[in-house]
Amino acid sequence: LHVGAGHFSTFDGHTYDFSGTCNYVFAAVCKDAPSTFSVQLRREPAGNISRIIVELGASAVTVQDTVITIKDVG
């Protein structure tokens, strides 16, 4: 995943341009998977990434500013 100024290139070679301020889901398990997996980014109005959340099974890892937290959500 390469990120910069609203341009995103994914691990599978696709390039996207998102300039809005919201949560973006970049990767997620689809269909009837037995476990949860997702990677999400939150963008600020200036375009900076303010938060990254990775959900993996019953755990959520959040990176915000210089703080990394791990929480049991299951």
Distance bins in CASP14 RR format, pairs under 12 A and 6 or more apart:
PFRMAT RR
TARGET T0000
AUTHOR 0000-0000-0000
RMODE 2
METHOD distances of the structure
MODEL  1
1 7 0 0 0 0 0 1 0 0 0 0 0
1 8 1 0 0 1 0 0 0 0 0 0 0
1 9 1 0 0 1 0 0 0 0 0 0 0
1 10 1 0 0 1 0 0 0 0 0 0 0
1 11 1 0 0 1 0 0 0 0 0 0 0
1 12 0 0 0 0 0 1 0 0 0 0 0
1 13 0 0 0 0 0 1 0 0 0 0 0
1 14 0 0 0 0 0 1 0 0 0 0 0
1 15 0 0 0 0 0 1 0 0 0 0 0
1 16 0 0 0 0 0 1 0 0 0 0 0
1 24 0 0 0 0 0 1 0 0 0 0 0
1 26 1 0 0 1 0 0 0 0 0 0 0
1 27 0 0 0 0 1 0 0 0 0 0 0
1 39 1 0 0 1 0 0 0 0 0 0 0
1 40 0 0 0 0 0 1 0 0 0 0 0
1 41 0 0 0 0 1 0 0 0 0 0 0
1 49 0 0 0 0 0 1 0 0 0 0 0
1 52 0 0 0 0 1 0 0 0 0 0 0
1 54 0 0 0 0 0 1 0 0 0 0 0
2 8 1 0 0 1 0 0 0 0 0 0 0
2 9 1 0 1 0 0 0 0 0 0 0 0
2 10 0 0 0 0 1 0 0 0 0 0 0
2 11 0 0 0 0 1 0 0 0 0 0 0
2 13 0 0 0 0 1 0 0 0 0 0 0
2 14 0 0 0 0 0 1 0 0 0 0 0
2 15 0 0 0 0 1 0 0 0 0 0 0
2 16 0 0 0 0 0 1 0 0 0 0 0
2 26 0 0 0 0 0 1 0 0 0 0 0
3 9 0 0 0 0 1 0 0 0 0 0 0
3 10 0 0 0 0 0 1 0 0 0 0 0
3 15 0 0 0 0 0 1 0 0 0 0 0
3 16 0 0 0 0 0 1 0 0 0 0 0
3 17 0 0 0 0 0 1 0 0 0 0 0
3 18 0 0 0 0 1 0 0 0 0 0 0
3 24 0 0 0 0 1 0 0 0 0 0 0
3 26 0 0 0 0 1 0 0 0 0 0 0
3 39 0 0 0 0 0 1 0 0 0 0 0
3 41 1 0 0 1 0 0 0 0 0 0 0
3 43 0 0 0 0 1 0 0 0 0 0 0
3 47 0 0 0 0 0 1 0 0 0 0 0
3 48 0 0 0 0 0 1 0 0 0 0 0
3 49 1 0 0 1 0 0 0 0 0 0 0
3 52 0 0 0 0 1 0 0 0 0 0 0
4 15 0 0 0 0 0 1 0 0 0 0 0
4 16 0 0 0 0 0 1 0 0 0 0 0
4 17 0 0 0 0 0 1 0 0 0 0 0
4 18 0 0 0 0 0 1 0 0 0 0 0
4 19 0 0 0 0 0 1 0 0 0 0 0
4 41 0 0 0 0 0 1 0 0 0 0 0
4 43 0 0 0 0 0 1 0 0 0 0 0
4 47 0 0 0 0 1 0 0 0 0 0 0
4 48 0 0 0 0 1 0 0 0 0 0 0
4 49 0 0 0 0 1 0 0 0 0 0 0
5 17 0 0 0 0 1 0 0 0 0 0 0
5 18 0 0 0 0 0 1 0 0 0 0 0
5 19 0 0 0 0 1 0 0 0 0 0 0
5 43 0 0 0 0 0 1 0 0 0 0 0
5 46 0 0 0 0 0 1 0 0 0 0 0
5 47 1 0 0 1 0 0 0 0 0 0 0
5 48 0 0 0 0 1 0 0 0 0 0 0
5 49 0 0 0 0 0 1 0 0 0 0 0
6 15 0 0 0 0 0 1 0 0 0 0 0
6 16 0 0 0 0 1 0 0 0 0 0 0
6 17 1 0 0 1 0 0 0 0 0 0 0
6 18 1 0 1 0 0 0 0 0 0 0 0
6 19 1 0 1 0 0 0 0 0 0 0 0
6 20 0 0 0 0 1 0 0 0 0 0 0
6 21 0 0 0 0 0 1 0 0 0 0 0
6 24 0 0 0 0 1 0 0 0 0 0 0
6 41 0 0 0 0 0 1 0 0 0 0 0
6 43 1 0 0 1 0 0 0 0 0 0 0
6 44 0 0 0 0 0 1 0 0 0 0 0
6 46 0 0 0 0 0 1 0 0 0 0 0
6 47 1 0 0 1 0 0 0 0 0 0 0
6 48 0 0 0 0 0 1 0 0 0 0 0
6 49 0 0 0 0 1 0 0 0 0 0 0
7 14 0 0 0 0 0 1 0 0 0 0 0
7 15 1 0 0 1 0 0 0 0 0 0 0
7 16 1 0 0 1 0 0 0 0 0 0 0
7 17 1 0 1 0 0 0 0 0 0 0 0
7 18 0 0 0 0 1 0 0 0 0 0 0
7 19 0 0 0 0 1 0 0 0 0 0 0
7 47 0 0 0 0 0 1 0 0 0 0 0
8 14 0 0 0 0 1 0 0 0 0 0 0
8 15 1 0 0 1 0 0 0 0 0 0 0
8 16 1 0 1 0 0 0 0 0 0 0 0
8 17 1 0 0 1 0 0 0 0 0 0 0
8 18 1 0 0 1 0 0 0 0 0 0 0
8 19 0 0 0 0 0 1 0 0 0 0 0
8 20 0 0 0 0 0 1 0 0 0 0 0
8 24 1 0 0 1 0 0 0 0 0 0 0
8 25 0 0 0 0 0 1 0 0 0 0 0
8 26 1 0 0 1 0 0 0 0 0 0 0
8 27 0 0 0 0 0 1 0 0 0 0 0
8 39 0 0 0 0 0 1 0 0 0 0 0
8 41 0 0 0 0 1 0 0 0 0 0 0
8 43 0 0 0 0 0 1 0 0 0 0 0
8 47 0 0 0 0 0 1 0 0 0 0 0
8 49 0 0 0 0 0 1 0 0 0 0 0
9 15 1 0 1 0 0 0 0 0 0 0 0
9 16 1 0 0 1 0 0 0 0 0 0 0
9 17 0 0 0 0 0 1 0 0 0 0 0
9 18 0 0 0 0 0 1 0 0 0 0 0
9 26 0 0 0 0 0 1 0 0 0 0 0
10 16 1 0 0 1 0 0 0 0 0 0 0
10 18 0 0 0 0 0 1 0 0 0 0 0
10 24 0 0 0 0 0 1 0 0 0 0 0
10 25 0 0 0 0 0 1 0 0 0 0 0
10 26 1 0 0 1 0 0 0 0 0 0 0
10 27 1 0 0 1 0 0 0 0 0 0 0
10 39 0 0 0 0 0 1 0 0 0 0 0
10 41 0 0 0 0 0 1 0 0 0 0 0
11 26 0 0 0 0 1 0 0 0 0 0 0
11 27 1 0 0 1 0 0 0 0 0 0 0
11 39 0 0 0 0 1 0 0 0 0 0 0
12 26 0 0 0 0 0 1 0 0 0 0 0
12 27 0 0 0 0 1 0 0 0 0 0 0
14 26 0 0 0 0 0 1 0 0 0 0 0
14 27 0 0 0 0 0 1 0 0 0 0 0
16 24 0 0 0 0 1 0 0 0 0 0 0
16 25 0 0 0 0 0 1 0 0 0 0 0
16 26 0 0 0 0 1 0 0 0 0 0 0
16 41 0 0 0 0 0 1 0 0 0 0 0
17 24 0 0 0 0 0 1 0 0 0 0 0
18 24 1 0 0 1 0 0 0 0 0 0 0
18 25 0 0 0 0 0 1 0 0 0 0 0
18 26 0 0 0 0 0 1 0 0 0 0 0
18 41 0 0 0 0 1 0 0 0 0 0 0
18 42 0 0 0 0 0 1 0 0 0 0 0
18 43 1 0 0 1 0 0 0 0 0 0 0
18 47 0 0 0 0 1 0 0 0 0 0 0
18 49 0 0 0 0 0 1 0 0 0 0 0
19 43 0 0 0 0 1 0 0 0 0 0 0
19 44 0 0 0 0 0 1 0 0 0 0 0
19 45 0 0 0 0 0 1 0 0 0 0 0
19 46 0 0 0 0 0 1 0 0 0 0 0
19 47 1 0 0 1 0 0 0 0 0 0 0
20 41 0 0 0 0 0 1 0 0 0 0 0
20 42 0 0 0 0 0 1 0 0 0 0 0
20 43 1 0 0 1 0 0 0 0 0 0 0
20 44 0 0 0 0 1 0 0 0 0 0 0
20 45 0 0 0 0 1 0 0 0 0 0 0
20 46 0 0 0 0 0 1 0 0 0 0 0
20 47 1 0 0 1 0 0 0 0 0 0 0
20 48 0 0 0 0 0 1 0 0 0 0 0
20 49 0 0 0 0 0 1 0 0 0 0 0
21 41 0 0 0 0 0 1 0 0 0 0 0
21 42 0 0 0 0 1 0 0 0 0 0 0
21 43 1 0 1 0 0 0 0 0 0 0 0
21 44 1 0 0 1 0 0 0 0 0 0 0
21 45 1 0 1 0 0 0 0 0 0 0 0
21 46 0 0 0 0 1 0 0 0 0 0 0
21 47 1 0 0 1 0 0 0 0 0 0 0
21 48 0 0 0 0 1 0 0 0 0 0 0
21 49 0 0 0 0 0 1 0 0 0 0 0
21 50 0 0 0 0 1 0 0 0 0 0 0
21 51 0 0 0 0 0 1 0 0 0 0 0
22 40 0 0 0 0 0 1 0 0 0 0 0
22 41 0 0 0 0 1 0 0 0 0 0 0
22 42 1 0 0 1 0 0 0 0 0 0 0
22 43 1 0 0 1 0 0 0 0 0 0 0
22 44 0 0 0 0 0 1 0 0 0 0 0
22 45 0 0 0 0 0 1 0 0 0 0 0
22 47 0 0 0 0 0 1 0 0 0 0 0
22 49 0 0 0 0 0 1 0 0 0 0 0
22 50 0 0 0 0 0 1 0 0 0 0 0
22 51 0 0 0 0 0 1 0 0 0 0 0
23 38 0 0 0 0 0 1 0 0 0 0 0
23 39 0 0 0 0 0 1 0 0 0 0 0
23 40 1 0 1 0 0 0 0 0 0 0 0
23 41 1 0 0 1 0 0 0 0 0 0 0
23 42 1 0 1 0 0 0 0 0 0 0 0
23 43 0 0 0 0 1 0 0 0 0 0 0
23 44 0 0 0 0 0 1 0 0 0 0 0
23 49 0 0 0 0 0 1 0 0 0 0 0
23 50 0 0 0 0 0 1 0 0 0 0 0
23 51 0 0 0 0 1 0 0 0 0 0 0
23 52 0 0 0 0 0 1 0 0 0 0 0
23 53 0 0 0 0 1 0 0 0 0 0 0
24 38 0 0 0 0 0 1 0 0 0 0 0
24 39 0 0 0 0 1 0 0 0 0 0 0
24 40 1 0 0 1 0 0 0 0 0 0 0
24 41 1 0 1 0 0 0 0 0 0 0 0
24 42 1 0 0 1 0 0 0 0 0 0 0
24 43 1 0 0 1 0 0 0 0 0 0 0
24 47 0 0 0 0 0 1 0 0 0 0 0
24 49 0 0 0 0 1 0 0 0 0 0 0
24 50 0 0 0 0 0 1 0 0 0 0 0
24 51 0 0 0 0 0 1 0 0 0 0 0
24 52 0 0 0 0 0 1 0 0 0 0 0
24 53 0 0 0 0 0 1 0 0 0 0 0
25 37 0 0 0 0 0 1 0 0 0 0 0
25 38 1 0 1 0 0 0 0 0 0 0 0
25 39 1 0 0 1 0 0 0 0 0 0 0
25 40 1 0 1 0 0 0 0 0 0 0 0
25 41 0 0 0 0 1 0 0 0 0 0 0
25 42 0 0 0 0 0 1 0 0 0 0 0
25 52 0 0 0 0 0 1 0 0 0 0 0
25 53 0 0 0 0 1 0 0 0 0 0 0
25 54 0 0 0 0 0 1 0 0 0 0 0
25 55 0 0 0 0 0 1 0 0 0 0 0
26 37 0 0 0 0 0 1 0 0 0 0 0
26 38 0 0 0 0 1 0 0 0 0 0 0
26 39 1 0 1 0 0 0 0 0 0 0 0
26 40 1 0 0 1 0 0 0 0 0 0 0
26 41 1 0 0 1 0 0 0 0 0 0 0
26 42 0 0 0 0 0 1 0 0 0 0 0
26 43 0 0 0 0 0 1 0 0 0 0 0
26 49 0 0 0 0 0 1 0 0 0 0 0
26 52 0 0 0 0 1 0 0 0 0 0 0
26 53 0 0 0 0 0 1 0 0 0 0 0
26 54 0 0 0 0 1 0 0 0 0 0 0
26 55 0 0 0 0 0 1 0 0 0 0 0
27 36 0 0 0 0 0 1 0 0 0 0 0
27 37 1 0 0 1 0 0 0 0 0 0 0
27 38 1 0 0 1 0 0 0 0 0 0 0
27 39 1 0 1 0 0 0 0 0 0 0 0
27 40 0 0 0 0 1 0 0 0 0 0 0
27 41 0 0 0 0 0 1 0 0 0 0 0
27 52 0 0 0 0 0 1 0 0 0 0 0
27 53 0 0 0 0 0 1 0 0 0 0 0
27 54 0 0 0 0 1 0 0 0 0 0 0
27 55 0 0 0 0 0 1 0 0 0 0 0
27 56 0 0 0 0 0 1 0 0 0 0 0
28 35 0 0 0 0 0 1 0 0 0 0 0
28 36 0 0 0 0 1 0 0 0 0 0 0
28 37 1 0 0 1 0 0 0 0 0 0 0
28 38 1 0 1 0 0 0 0 0 0 0 0
28 39 1 0 0 1 0 0 0 0 0 0 0
28 40 0 0 0 0 1 0 0 0 0 0 0
28 53 0 0 0 0 0 1 0 0 0 0 0
28 54 0 0 0 0 0 1 0 0 0 0 0
28 55 0 0 0 0 1 0 0 0 0 0 0
28 56 0 0 0 0 0 1 0 0 0 0 0
29 35 1 0 0 1 0 0 0 0 0 0 0
29 36 1 0 0 1 0 0 0 0 0 0 0
29 37 1 0 1 0 0 0 0 0 0 0 0
29 38 1 0 0 1 0 0 0 0 0 0 0
29 39 0 0 0 0 0 1 0 0 0 0 0
29 55 0 0 0 0 1 0 0 0 0 0 0
29 56 0 0 0 0 1 0 0 0 0 0 0
29 57 0 0 0 0 1 0 0 0 0 0 0
30 36 0 0 0 0 0 1 0 0 0 0 0
30 37 0 0 0 0 1 0 0 0 0 0 0
30 38 0 0 0 0 0 1 0 0 0 0 0
33 56 0 0 0 0 0 1 0 0 0 0 0
33 57 0 0 0 0 1 0 0 0 0 0 0
34 57 0 0 0 0 1 0 0 0 0 0 0
35 55 0 0 0 0 1 0 0 0 0 0 0
35 56 1 0 0 1 0 0 0 0 0 0 0
35 57 1 0 1 0 0 0 0 0 0 0 0
35 58 0 0 0 0 1 0 0 0 0 0 0
35 59 0 0 0 0 0 1 0 0 0 0 0
35 74 0 0 0 0 0 1 0 0 0 0 0
36 53 0 0 0 0 0 1 0 0 0 0 0
36 54 0 0 0 0 0 1 0 0 0 0 0
36 55 1 0 1 0 0 0 0 0 0 0 0
36 56 1 0 0 1 0 0 0 0 0 0 0
36 57 1 0 1 0 0 0 0 0 0 0 0
36 58 1 0 0 1 0 0 0 0 0 0 0
36 59 0 0 0 0 1 0 0 0 0 0 0
36 60 0 0 0 0 1 0 0 0 0 0 0
36 73 0 0 0 0 1 0 0 0 0 0 0
36 74 0 0 0 0 1 0 0 0 0 0 0
37 53 0 0 0 0 0 1 0 0 0 0 0
37 54 0 0 0 0 1 0 0 0 0 0 0
37 55 1 0 0 1 0 0 0 0 0 0 0
37 56 1 0 1 0 0 0 0 0 0 0 0
37 57 1 0 0 1 0 0 0 0 0 0 0
37 58 0 0 0 0 0 1 0 0 0 0 0
37 59 0 0 0 0 0 1 0 0 0 0 0
37 60 0 0 0 0 0 1 0 0 0 0 0
37 61 0 0 0 0 0 1 0 0 0 0 0
38 52 0 0 0 0 0 1 0 0 0 0 0
38 53 1 0 0 1 0 0 0 0 0 0 0
38 54 1 0 0 1 0 0 0 0 0 0 0
38 55 1 0 1 0 0 0 0 0 0 0 0
38 56 0 0 0 0 1 0 0 0 0 0 0
38 57 0 0 0 0 1 0 0 0 0 0 0
38 59 0 0 0 0 0 1 0 0 0 0 0
38 60 0 0 0 0 1 0 0 0 0 0 0
38 61 0 0 0 0 0 1 0 0 0 0 0
38 73 0 0 0 0 0 1 0 0 0 0 0
39 49 0 0 0 0 0 1 0 0 0 0 0
39 51 0 0 0 0 0 1 0 0 0 0 0
39 52 1 0 0 1 0 0 0 0 0 0 0
39 53 1 0 0 1 0 0 0 0 0 0 0
39 54 1 0 1 0 0 0 0 0 0 0 0
39 55 0 0 0 0 1 0 0 0 0 0 0
39 56 0 0 0 0 1 0 0 0 0 0 0
39 60 0 0 0 0 0 1 0 0 0 0 0
39 61 0 0 0 0 1 0 0 0 0 0 0
39 62 0 0 0 0 0 1 0 0 0 0 0
39 63 0 0 0 0 0 1 0 0 0 0 0
40 49 0 0 0 0 0 1 0 0 0 0 0
40 50 0 0 0 0 0 1 0 0 0 0 0
40 51 0 0 0 0 1 0 0 0 0 0 0
40 52 1 0 0 1 0 0 0 0 0 0 0
40 53 1 0 1 0 0 0 0 0 0 0 0
40 54 1 0 0 1 0 0 0 0 0 0 0
40 55 1 0 0 1 0 0 0 0 0 0 0
40 60 0 0 0 0 1 0 0 0 0 0 0
40 61 0 0 0 0 0 1 0 0 0 0 0
40 62 0 0 0 0 1 0 0 0 0 0 0
40 63 0 0 0 0 0 1 0 0 0 0 0
40 64 0 0 0 0 0 1 0 0 0 0 0
41 47 0 0 0 0 0 1 0 0 0 0 0
41 48 0 0 0 0 0 1 0 0 0 0 0
41 49 1 0 1 0 0 0 0 0 0 0 0
41 50 0 0 0 0 1 0 0 0 0 0 0
41 51 1 0 0 1 0 0 0 0 0 0 0
41 52 1 0 1 0 0 0 0 0 0 0 0
41 53 1 0 0 1 0 0 0 0 0 0 0
41 54 0 0 0 0 0 1 0 0 0 0 0
41 62 0 0 0 0 0 1 0 0 0 0 0
41 63 0 0 0 0 1 0 0 0 0 0 0
41 64 0 0 0 0 0 1 0 0 0 0 0
42 48 0 0 0 0 1 0 0 0 0 0 0
42 49 1 0 0 1 0 0 0 0 0 0 0
42 50 1 0 1 0 0 0 0 0 0 0 0
42 51 1 0 1 0 0 0 0 0 0 0 0
42 52 1 0 0 1 0 0 0 0 0 0 0
42 53 1 0 0 1 0 0 0 0 0 0 0
42 62 0 0 0 0 1 0 0 0 0 0 0
42 63 0 0 0 0 0 1 0 0 0 0 0
42 64 0 0 0 0 1 0 0 0 0 0 0
42 65 0 0 0 0 0 1 0 0 0 0 0
43 49 1 0 1 0 0 0 0 0 0 0 0
43 50 1 0 0 1 0 0 0 0 0 0 0
43 51 0 0 0 0 1 0 0 0 0 0 0
43 52 0 0 0 0 0 1 0 0 0 0 0
44 50 1 0 1 0 0 0 0 0 0 0 0
44 51 0 0 0 0 1 0 0 0 0 0 0
44 64 0 0 0 0 0 1 0 0 0 0 0
44 65 0 0 0 0 0 1 0 0 0 0 0
48 64 0 0 0 0 0 1 0 0 0 0 0
48 65 0 0 0 0 0 1 0 0 0 0 0
49 63 0 0 0 0 1 0 0 0 0 0 0
49 64 0 0 0 0 1 0 0 0 0 0 0
49 65 0 0 0 0 0 1 0 0 0 0 0
50 62 0 0 0 0 0 1 0 0 0 0 0
50 63 0 0 0 0 1 0 0 0 0 0 0
50 64 1 0 0 1 0 0 0 0 0 0 0
50 65 0 0 0 0 1 0 0 0 0 0 0
50 67 0 0 0 0 0 1 0 0 0 0 0
51 60 0 0 0 0 0 1 0 0 0 0 0
51 61 0 0 0 0 0 1 0 0 0 0 0
51 62 1 0 0 1 0 0 0 0 0 0 0
51 63 1 0 0 1 0 0 0 0 0 0 0
51 64 1 0 1 0 0 0 0 0 0 0 0
51 65 0 0 0 0 1 0 0 0 0 0 0
51 67 0 0 0 0 0 1 0 0 0 0 0
51 68 0 0 0 0 0 1 0 0 0 0 0
51 69 0 0 0 0 0 1 0 0 0 0 0
52 60 0 0 0 0 0 1 0 0 0 0 0
52 61 0 0 0 0 1 0 0 0 0 0 0
52 62 1 0 0 1 0 0 0 0 0 0 0
52 63 1 0 1 0 0 0 0 0 0 0 0
52 64 1 0 0 1 0 0 0 0 0 0 0
52 65 0 0 0 0 0 1 0 0 0 0 0
52 67 0 0 0 0 0 1 0 0 0 0 0
52 68 0 0 0 0 1 0 0 0 0 0 0
52 69 0 0 0 0 0 1 0 0 0 0 0
53 59 0 0 0 0 0 1 0 0 0 0 0
53 60 1 0 0 1 0 0 0 0 0 0 0
53 61 1 0 0 1 0 0 0 0 0 0 0
53 62 1 0 1 0 0 0 0 0 0 0 0
53 63 1 0 0 1 0 0 0 0 0 0 0
53 64 0 0 0 0 1 0 0 0 0 0 0
53 68 0 0 0 0 0 1 0 0 0 0 0
53 69 0 0 0 0 1 0 0 0 0 0 0
53 70 0 0 0 0 0 1 0 0 0 0 0
53 71 0 0 0 0 1 0 0 0 0 0 0
53 73 0 0 0 0 0 1 0 0 0 0 0
54 60 1 0 0 1 0 0 0 0 0 0 0
54 61 1 0 1 0 0 0 0 0 0 0 0
54 62 0 0 0 0 1 0 0 0 0 0 0
54 63 0 0 0 0 1 0 0 0 0 0 0
54 68 0 0 0 0 0 1 0 0 0 0 0
54 69 0 0 0 0 0 1 0 0 0 0 0
54 70 0 0 0 0 1 0 0 0 0 0 0
54 71 0 0 0 0 0 1 0 0 0 0 0
54 73 0 0 0 0 0 1 0 0 0 0 0
55 61 0 0 0 0 1 0 0 0 0 0 0
55 62 0 0 0 0 1 0 0 0 0 0 0
55 70 0 0 0 0 0 1 0 0 0 0 0
55 71 0 0 0 0 1 0 0 0 0 0 0
55 72 0 0 0 0 0 1 0 0 0 0 0
55 73 1 0 0 1 0 0 0 0 0 0 0
55 74 0 0 0 0 1 0 0 0 0 0 0
56 62 0 0 0 0 0 1 0 0 0 0 0
56 70 0 0 0 0 1 0 0 0 0 0 0
56 71 0 0 0 0 0 1 0 0 0 0 0
56 72 0 0 0 0 0 1 0 0 0 0 0
56 73 0 0 0 0 1 0 0 0 0 0 0
56 74 0 0 0 0 0 1 0 0 0 0 0
57 70 0 0 0 0 0 1 0 0 0 0 0
57 71 0 0 0 0 0 1 0 0 0 0 0
57 72 0 0 0 0 1 0 0 0 0 0 0
57 73 0 0 0 0 1 0 0 0 0 0 0
57 74 1 0 0 1 0 0 0 0 0 0 0
58 70 0 0 0 0 0 1 0 0 0 0 0
58 71 0 0 0 0 1 0 0 0 0 0 0
58 72 1 0 1 0 0 0 0 0 0 0 0
58 73 1 0 0 1 0 0 0 0 0 0 0
58 74 1 1 0 0 0 0 0 0 0 0 0
59 69 0 0 0 0 0 1 0 0 0 0 0
59 70 1 0 1 0 0 0 0 0 0 0 0
59 71 1 0 0 1 0 0 0 0 0 0 0
59 72 1 0 0 1 0 0 0 0 0 0 0
59 73 1 0 0 1 0 0 0 0 0 0 0
59 74 0 0 0 0 1 0 0 0 0 0 0
60 68 0 0 0 0 0 1 0 0 0 0 0
60 69 0 0 0 0 1 0 0 0 0 0 0
60 70 1 0 0 1 0 0 0 0 0 0 0
60 71 1 0 1 0 0 0 0 0 0 0 0
60 72 0 0 0 0 1 0 0 0 0 0 0
60 73 1 0 1 0 0 0 0 0 0 0 0
60 74 0 0 0 0 1 0 0 0 0 0 0
61 67 0 0 0 0 0 1 0 0 0 0 0
61 68 1 0 0 1 0 0 0 0 0 0 0
61 69 1 0 0 1 0 0 0 0 0 0 0
61 70 1 0 1 0 0 0 0 0 0 0 0
61 71 0 0 0 0 1 0 0 0 0 0 0
61 72 0 0 0 0 0 1 0 0 0 0 0
61 73 0 0 0 0 0 1 0 0 0 0 0
62 68 1 0 0 1 0 0 0 0 0 0 0
62 69 1 0 1 0 0 0 0 0 0 0 0
62 70 1 0 0 1 0 0 0 0 0 0 0
62 71 1 0 0 1 0 0 0 0 0 0 0
62 73 0 0 0 0 0 1 0 0 0 0 0
63 69 0 0 0 0 1 0 0 0 0 0 0
63 70 0 0 0 0 0 1 0 0 0 0 0
END
